[in-house]
Structure formats: structure tokens, C-alpha cells
């Protein structure tokens, strides 16, 4: 038993030591919990009684020394206003350089700078004193004019402009003429000409146009220095003529580019619907009205197109000149022979294309003569005949051969390439952007 007492007494200090240690750990944690509680907010504490004090401190900014070095240069730009002269423009650009003004006034190869286009922008680089170092002007097209001071003297040069391609979408309705609708829609004239050329085998733009016809066109627009440079290629067009829609889509296959219907058929046919050059003058939907005296399709022998004297007459198809000269009631007339026993006649001309002669080959769309009133004619117009085996036929009722369609092996590529153009036409169908502000 005594041995057991010793054992118990020996264990007690060890047990007390562990218990004391636990209490010390617990007590040492109280300040920590107290610090954490200090970040809390007691319930029902009013924040309105907390004093707010505004403190304003003065900060000293470092003094900035303006560099008046003669090497400093400045770029400025100014939009040309109506009535601007070179002197007033340079004055607004803070160019104080009589030498530069005199050079540009006297330079013979600076026609563009003397014909300032309102709305265009001129960029200049000058010294701090206003001395001109470089002037850049982009009047349009693909070239920009640059005036630069090198080795103490000014030189002028034309440099290629960095052109960017943007896709434009426009739509319009014909109320008076095609070109009036084109202008209202903000479409460049070159695009209007492309529309007519693309659909020339489907629509007679001199006789078929009607009020209410509408067009939608998707085309490339080229920009230089952020400004419109020129219109590019038409990518897609839809023309609704007398309720019938016609679509043309651009596609290139086997290195040959052309326009096709949405199902891949070529829009290029052997003969044009109209042999007259389309222009702003002849763009009215009533400009191709029937001739008041000779009427149209007199005994199915020909079509009479009323048109101003001098309007271009185009070859309706590839062919060979069989006759050029004066002949009876036709007056000045041209006969063309075409493949497959077809021939065409163009009468009452005021003039022939320079150098046109018998046996000469012509291509579809070539200008071969000018509208006039020679022979048996009461006024300026074109008498046009379409013949098969020398018998006059109605070209509107004769099935015309067409160029080859998109080859079957390229149809998948055709659908993929034209998908975005088709989507744009669908998006604008029924919407006239010409009437939107």
C-alpha cells in the first residue's frame, strides 16, 4: 500500500500541471475574442451622433516646364467647308507659312488642292511656330496628295492611300426615276450602273420600270483615311419590277467572276433585254414609253425606244457587223450577225461608233452608235429589230441561251459564299432605307 501512495502522489503534480495548462490557454484567448468583438456594432447604436470632420490638405504640384524645343511638331486636321480657299483653310489650321502657301498656289500638278471638296478633311503637320512640314489630302479614289518639306524645299507627290473595305446596304423605291431613288437612298451612281448591267438580261430598264418598283443592294465601299473613297463591287442586288423579284449574287468560280440567281443560274444571257445605254437622263420609268407615231411592235417588226439624241446604242450580243451605213427608211443603220442564225438591227442613228466597219467583231454591251432621227423618223428614237433566220421576232418571247451555271461541284461553295449576302437582302426586304433619316 505505501508503494501505491507514492505512486498516487507522484501522479498528482502531473495531473495538476495539465489542468493548469488548459486554463491558461482558455484565459489567454479572452483578449483575442475581445479584440474581435471591437469591430462589431452594438445593437440600436445611432450613427447620426458620430461627429464628421472635413479635413482639407494643400498639396503642392510639381512645376511643369513646357518644352519650347524647336523639334516639337503638331498634327492638326480641318474639315473643308463650302467656299473655303487654300488660304482660309491653312489659317484655321494655324499654318503660318507664306512659303508653303505660295508653293501650293503656283504648283501646276496640284489640281486637287485647288478644287477643294466640301466635307473632305485636310491633315497637316507643323512646327510649334506654325511652319508647315507636311500636308495630306485625300480627295477620293485610290491616291492621296502629299505636300512635304524636305531639305528646305516643298515637294508634291501622289501616294497610294490605305483603303479599307466596308459593306454597305441600301434600299429604295422608285417614284419618279431610278436615279432619283438612287440619290434618295444615298447610293453612288457607279452602283446604279452596276445594278442595271447585272440585271440587263432580265429587266428592260427603259420600258419596264414602274412607279413602286423597289431595289435593295449590298456593295463594297472603300474608305481611305477614314473617309469614303469610292464604291466597289456590288455583292448582291434584288430588284422588284412590277411585282416580280429578281436577284443577282456575285460569285467567282474557276477564276471567272459573274452574277447568278440564288439557285446558281447565270444572269448572263446571249442577248440584252434593251440595246440602249442606261443613264441618268433615261432613268425615268416612263422614259421608254411607246413612240407616239410609230408605236411599238409595228407588225412585230421592231421595238421603238424614245430616247434623247446622242444616247448610246449597245450591241445586244456578241456578233459581227454585217452592214453599217444609210439604208432607206432606217436612215443610219447597223446590222449585226450573231451565232445561231440570229441578227439584230439598229436604225435612225445620229452617228456610228468611231471606226466601226463591216466585218468587225463586237462584244455584248459595246457602244456601236448614237440615237438619232435619221430616215423615216418623227423624232429621236432607236428602232430595234431582233431577227431569227432573217425573220423579225419578239425578243421578249424567244427563249435566250444563257451562260453556264455554277458547276454542281461548286454549288456548296456558292451557297456558303452567298449566304451572308442573301441574309442581308432578306433583312432589308420590305424596308426602304431611302426614307429613313
Buried (B, 14 or more C-beta within 10 A) or exposed (E): EEEEEEEEEEEEEEEEEEEEEEEEEEEEEEEEEEEEEEEEEEEEEEEEEEEEEEEEEEEEEEEEEEEEEEEEEEEBEBEBEEEBEBEBBBEBBEBBBEEBBEBBEEBEEBEBBEEBBEEBBBBBBBBBEBBBBBBBBBBBBBBBBBBBBEEEEBEBEEEEBEBEEEEBBBBBBBEEBBBBBBBBBEBBEEBBBBBBBBBBBBBBBBBBBEEEBBBBBBBBBBBBBEBBBBBBEBBBBBBBBEEEEBBBBBBEBEEEEBBBBBEBEBBBBBBBBBBBBBBBBBBBBEBBBBBEEBEBBEEEBBBBBBBEBEBBBBBBBBBBBBEBEEBEEBBBBBBBBBEEEBBBBBBBBBBBBEEBEEEBEBEBBBBBBBBBBBBEBEBBBBBBBBBBEEEBBEBEEEEBEBBEBBEEEBBEBBBEBBEEBBEBBEEBEEEBBBEEE
